[in-house]
Amino acid sequence: MFGDLLGNMEEKQQAMKEKLNTIILTESVEGGAIEVTANANREITNISIKKEAIDLEDMEQLEDLLMAAINRVLKTAGEQEAIESQKMMKDMMPPGLGGLGDLFGS
């Protein structure tokens, strides 16, 4: 029973990675002045800066805003990854294990 469960774990992990690549998340700061896009694998896929909304001479402000936007999108990506992982674990549980499936969240 558990041999089958663990036997295709690598396959499931690859499928999960592929699914997470398709989940695109975007976070912005300063009313959209800086927008960072990532996938649920926590890979940054795009950074957009509206130069008219940012003082490009103030590098400290630009760095702080970039850091804030990146941290937000990575946090959201981590949350999405956790949700998808819980779904995968629940789907992998064989029927009849009762409340054991509840260990993986709802």
C-alpha positions in Angstrom: 0.0 0.0 0.0 2.6 2.5 1.0 5.0 1.3 -1.6 2.7 2.5 -4.3 2.2 5.8 -2.4 5.9 6.4 -2.2 6.8 4.8 -5.5 5.5 7.6 -7.6 6.4 10.5 -5.3 9.0 11.8 -7.7 6.4 11.8 -10.4 4.0 13.7 -8.2 6.7 16.2 -7.2 7.4 16.9 -10.8 3.8 17.3 -11.6 3.5 19.7 -8.6 6.4 21.8 -9.8 4.9 22.0 -13.3 1.5 23.1 -11.8 3.2 25.7 -9.5 4.9 27.1 -12.6 1.5 27.9 -14.1 0.2 29.8 -11.0 1.2 33.4 -11.6 1.1 35.9 -8.7 1.6 39.7 -8.7 2.2 42.1 -5.9 2.7 45.9 -6.1 3.7 48.8 -3.8 3.2 52.5 -3.9 -0.1 52.2 -5.8 1.5 50.1 -8.6 4.7 52.1 -8.9 6.6 48.8 -8.6 5.0 45.5 -9.6 6.7 42.1 -9.1 5.4 38.9 -10.7 6.4 35.4 -9.6 5.1 31.9 -10.0 4.1 29.7 -7.1 7.6 28.0 -7.3 8.9 31.3 -5.9 10.6 32.3 -9.1 10.5 36.0 -10.0 9.3 36.3 -13.6 8.9 40.0 -14.0 9.6 43.4 -12.3 7.9 46.5 -13.6 8.8 50.0 -12.4 6.8 53.1 -13.4 9.6 55.6 -13.6 7.2 58.5 -13.4 5.9 57.3 -10.0 9.4 56.8 -8.5 12.2 59.2 -7.8 15.0 57.4 -9.6 17.6 59.6 -7.9 16.5 58.2 -4.5 18.1 54.7 -4.7 17.4 53.9 -1.1 13.7 54.4 -1.7 13.8 52.3 -4.9 15.7 49.5 -3.1 13.2 49.5 -0.2 10.2 49.4 -2.5 11.7 46.6 -4.6 12.4 44.6 -1.5 8.9 45.2 -0.1 7.3 44.1 -3.4 9.5 41.0 -3.8 8.9 39.9 -0.2 5.2 40.3 -0.6 5.0 38.2 -3.8 7.4 35.5 -2.4 5.2 35.3 0.7 2.1 34.9 -1.4 3.9 32.3 -3.6 4.8 30.3 -0.4 1.2 30.4 0.8 0.0 29.2 -2.6 2.6 26.4 -2.7 1.4 25.2 0.7 -2.2 25.1 -0.4 -1.3 23.1 -3.5 0.9 20.7 -1.5 -1.9 20.1 0.9 -4.3 19.3 -2.0 -1.7 16.9 -3.4 -1.2 15.1 -0.1 -5.0 14.7 0.4 -5.3 13.3 -3.1 -2.6 10.8 -2.4 -4.2 9.4 0.7 -5.8 6.0 0.1 -9.5 5.8 0.8 -10.5 4.4 4.2 -7.8 6.1 6.3 -10.6 8.0 8.1 -9.5 11.2 9.9 -5.8 10.7 8.9 -6.5 12.9 5.8 -7.3 15.7 8.2 -3.7 15.9 9.2 -3.0 17.7 5.9 -5.4 20.6 6.4 -8.7 21.3 4.7 
